[in-house]
């Protein structure tokens, strides 16, 4: 990537904090440091170092949208604060290729005693806009935030959703070259989230570079050109969104005691053949070999119709049965099972677990067990991918022990004059004279 094509460059960025066991230790460190400077020697440390971020480097191209994913506490927010200049790095540097507008922690940059209007002018001024420029944009900001009369009320009286509305509306109307969003949209209501995502689409089309922190694999895949996975302050992967999501999902599974899906390196032609989408009749067998050492693993999955025949193509509204054979290597007191239907490009269309459905499957003894999910394929004409999970409840929380990201697929035949998309609402239409 040429320098002219780079909107943001992060080089060797690190952030280290001193963690003191007590206020007394902090005082002793202050006294010791002063004395040691006088005598010119290294004294004892009364603290330990916490490395929130370590040697992170990447570039964001002009007009590129990069998604950052990782667990809570992994260093994502620290990284964005360093990029935006609200934190000083311990090492490394950031080169910005234009104006940055940021939505970081909820309400950051807002004075709670100021009104919404006053905070708009304050934040826009911090981003480099003159009062006349803000005057010209204020009506558009107010309309986007949809706060009504509350625009002239103190921020401290706002709900979290109202704060996000105002922050996002301000950030997008300062004509940024780079927009940084740190999971702030998760606070807003669904309608406002969609409004924001539509605006992000239009900003992408206008060539704005976007750095987006999200916990949603679907958002990463749908809105981002590239993904970055941060784990324990380190950059684990920077690459295609699907590869990043798979690495992140595998780590989550393995941390919960389950078995991640690690396809072999694609140098072997046999592996490449396995990686291709199977023919419709060839439903997914379980992963081979190593998974059998797990506490619970899925042996195979088969998709059949109501008569028990393998199914590849159905009509909208037909029944599809997902038959699952699994093996428990230990007794499981509270088993829990999951299923997901996705589009071929990885967008989750529906998912459920037996826990969410209020079901309590019988305990599993060691051995082979069979279960089935009956689905009403009330979808529009397209291809649908099935994922299957098996696990147990631990202190009321679902813990997956094995998951097949690809457990088979089926095609729904398009209905004549039925429209397009994934849903099949079967609409009717009428037009009446006024």
N, C-alpha and C positions, 0 to 999 in steps of 0.2 A: 504494500500500500504506500503510495507516494505521500510526502509530507503535505502536499496541497490537498490530498484527499482525506486527511486525518482531522477529525473534529475534536478528539480527546485522546491524549496519550498518558497512560499511567505507567510509571517506570520504578520498579523496586520499592513499591510503597509498603511501609511498615508502621505499626503503631504499638508502642509498649507502654504499659502503665505500671506504676509502683503500687503494690498492694501491701498495706501495713496491717499487722494483726491487731493494733490498738492505737488510740490517740497518743499514748505515752511513747510508743515506738516511733511514731512520726516526729514527736518532739525530740527524742534522742537522736534521730537521724539528722534533724536540722542542726542541733548543737554539735554533733560529731562532724558533720560536713564543714561547719564553720571553723572548728578547731583544726581539722585536717588541712584545710586550705592554708591556715597560718603556718603550720609546720611543714607543709608540702609533702604529705604522704597520704596513702590510701588507707582509709579507716574501715571499720566493720560496717556491714549493711544490716539495717533493721527492717528490711522489707524484702519481699520477693517480687520478681518481675512477671507480669502477665502479658503475653504477646497476643493482643487482640487481632493483629493482622501482620502477616509476614511475607515480604518480598513478592508482592502481587504486581504483575505487569500485564497490560493489554492495551489495545487500541480500539477506538470506535471511529468508523469512517463517517464522512459527511452523508447524511441521509440514512444512516444505518440505525436499526433498532436492536439493541443488545439486552437480553434478559439475564438477570442474575438470580440464581436459585440456591437455596441452602437452608439448613435448619435454623431455628431461633438460636441466637448466640454464636453463629458461625462467623460473624464479622461483616455481614453485608451492610448494615447500617453504618458501621464505622468506616467502611470503604467509601460510602457515598458522602459522609460528612467530610472526609479528607478531600474528596474530589471537589466538593462545593466550598471548601475553605473554612468550614466551621470548626474543624479540628486541625491542629498542626501535626504533620507526620514526624515520627521518630527517625525515619530514613526514607529516601526516595523522593520523587517529585511528580507533579501533575502539570501537564501542558494543555491549556484550554485553547480551542480554536474559535472562540466566540462567546457570546453571552449565555450564561447558564441560568435557567429557572428551575427551582427545586421544590419538591414536596417531600420534606423529610418527616421528622416526628410530628405527630398531630399538634398543630398550633405553633410549631417552632417559627420564630420570627414575628409572631403576633404579640402585641401588648394587650393583656386581658382587660386593662382599664380603658383602652381606646375603643371607639365604635368600629363597626365593620368598615365604614367609609374611610375613617382615619387610618385604619390598618392597610387598606388598599393603597392609599397614597404613600404610606411609610414603606411598604414592601416594594412597590414599584420604584420608589426613589432609590432604595438599596440596590435595585437591579439596574440602575443607571438611567431611568426615565425622568424627564423634566415634568414639572407640574402641568404644563400645557399638554404634554403627551398623555399624561394620565387623564386629564380632563376629557381629551378626545376619545379615550377608551373606556371611561368609567361606566357609561350607560351599558355598553356591551358586557362588561364584567358583572354589573349588577343583574342584568337579565339572565346571564348564564348561571349565576349562583342562585337565582330565584329565592332570595331572602325577603323580598317585600319590604315592609316597614322595619324589619329587624336589621337592615343595613345600617341604621342609625342608632342601634343599641350596642352597649358594650359587649365585647367578645366573651367576657366571663359569663354572660347570660346565654350563650349559644350551646346547643347540643354538639356532640362530636361530629355528627353528620353535617351540621351547618358550617362548622369550622372547615371541614374538608371542602365543601362547596366553594366557600370563599377563597380558600388557598388555591384550589385548582383553577378557578376562574381567573384569579390574578396572574398565576404563573403562565397560563397559555396566551394571555393578552399582552404580554410584554415583548412579543416577537423574539423568543429565544432561539438561539442557534442549537442549543442542547437542552433537552428537558430531562430532568432527573426525578423519578417517582419511586418513593420507598414505601410500597405496600399501603399507601394512604387510601387508595380507592376501595380497599376492603371494608372501610368504615361506612361508606355511603350506602344509600338504599339502592335497590336493583335498578330502578329507572335512571338514577343519576349515574351509576356505574356504566350503563350502556351509553348514556350521553357522553361520558368522558372517553370511553373507548372509541366512539365514533369520531370525537375530536382528535384523538390520538391518530386514528387512521388518516384524517385530513392533514394533520401535521406531518405524518410520514410522507404523504403525497407531495407536500410542499417542500420536502427536503430537510426537515428538522431531524437532528440526531437525537435518539431517545435511549436512556439508560433506565431500565425498568426492573425493580425488585419485585418478585412474586413468589408465592408458594404454590401457585396453580400451574401444573404441567400444561394444561390446555391453553392458558393465556400465553405461556412461553412459546408453544408451538404455533399458535394462531397469529400472534402479533409480532414475534421477534424474528430477525434474520439470523441471529446467532445466540448461543447460550453460554453462560459462564457458571460453573458450579464451584461454590466456596464452601470449604469444610474446615472447621477449627482454625480459621484465619488464613488458610492456604488456598490458592487457586488449584483445584483438582483437575478441572477440564475446561477448555475453551474450544467450542466447536459447534457442529450442527445441533439444533435444538433437540432432536429426537435422541441423539447419542447422549447428550447431557442429561435429559430426563431419565433415560434408562440407567445411567450411572448413579444418579441421585436416588432413584427408586430402589435399585439394588442395595445401596447402602442403608436405606431406611429398613428394608426387609431384614438384612443381615444383623442390624443393630437390635431388631426385635426378636432375633433368634430364628428367623426364617431363612430360606435359601434363595439367594438372588439368581437371576438368569444371566449367565455370562456366556454368550455364544463364542465358540472357538474363533481363532483368527481366520479371516476369509481367504487364506492362501490355498487351502485345500479345496479342490473342485467339488468334493463331496459336501463340504460345509456350505459352499456357495449354493449348491442345489437345495440343501435343507433350508437355507435362508430365504429362498424364493417362496412366494405365496403358493400354497398347495392348490391343486385342482379342487373344485368344490366338493367332490365326493370323498376326498381324502381328509378326514377330520383329524384334529391334532392329537397325536400320541403324547404321552408325558415325556418330560425331558429324560434322557438316558442316564444311567450310571450313578453319579455321585449323589443325586437327590434322594436316593433310597436310604441314605444314612440319616435323614431328617426324622423329626418326631412324627410328622404327618406329611405325606406327599401324595400328589395326584398321579395315578397310574395312567389313565387315559380319559379322554372326553369324546363323546359321540353325539352328533346332532341328528335327531330322527323326527319323523312326523308322528301323528297320532296313532298310526298303525305299526310303528316300530321300524319303518324303513328309513335308511339314511336319506337325509334331505339336503338338497343343494339350492333349490329355488322354490319359493312359495309365493302365494298371492297375499296381498295385504289383508291382515285379519286372520290368517291361518295360524294354527298352533305349531310351535317348534319346541320340542323337548330336548333339553341339554342333559344327557346322561353322563354322570361322573363316577368313575371308580377310583377309590383312594385307599391308601393303606396307612393304618396307625401303628407305629412301632412302640408306642406307649399308650397306657390308658389315658383318655382325655375326658375330664369330668364335664366341661362345658364347651363343647365344640361350637364353632361358628363358621358359617360359609358365606362367600360373597360372589357376586356376578356383576359384570359390566358389559354394556353394549356400546361400541364405539364406531365411528366412521373409519374408513380406510386410512385417513390421514391423521388418526390418533385423537380426534375430538370425542370426549366422553359424552354420550347422548343420554345414558341412564345407568345407574348403578344401585345396588342394594346389598345389604347383608341380612342374614336371618335375624340378627339382633335388631336392626332397624325395622324389620317387619313384625317384631313382637313374637317371633318364633323361638322355641327352646328345643333344639334337637336333642335326642336321647344321648347319654354318654357313650363314648366309643371305647370298646375293648380293643386290645391289640389284635390286628388282623385286617382283612379286606372288607371294605364297606362300599355300598352303592347309594347314590342319591341322584335326584333329578330336579331340574328347574323346568317348569312349564311356562312358556312365554307366548303371549298373543302378539304376533308380528304385525301390529297395527302401525306400520311405517309406510312411507312413500317409497317409490321404486328406487332402490340403490343397493349397495353391498354393505353388510353389517358384520362387524367383527366381535366375537365373544371372548371375554377374559374371565377366568375362574380363579377364585381364591379359597383356601382352606386354612383354618386356624382355630383359635380358642379364645374364650374370654378370660382375661387375667385382671382381677379386681374390677370387673365390669367393663373393661376396655378390650376391644377386638385386637388380637395379635395374630397377624398372618404367619403361618408356618410354611406355606408354599403357594405360589401363584403362577399361573400360565397366562402370560400377556396375550398370547395367541392360542386360543383353545378351539378354533374353528370359525367358520363364517357361513353366512347364507345370503342369498340374493332375493330381494323382494321385487317382483315384476311390476313395472310401472302400470298404473291404471290409465285407461284412455281419458284424456281431458281432466286428469287429476292434479295438474300442477307439478311443481318440482320442489325438491328439498328433502328433508328427513321425516317430517311429520306428515300425517295423513288426516287432516281435519275434516275432509269431505264437506267443503263449504257449499252453501246454496247462495244464490244471488237473486235480488229482485230490484226493480226500478219502478218507482211510482211517479205518476204525474203530480206536480205540485198544485 
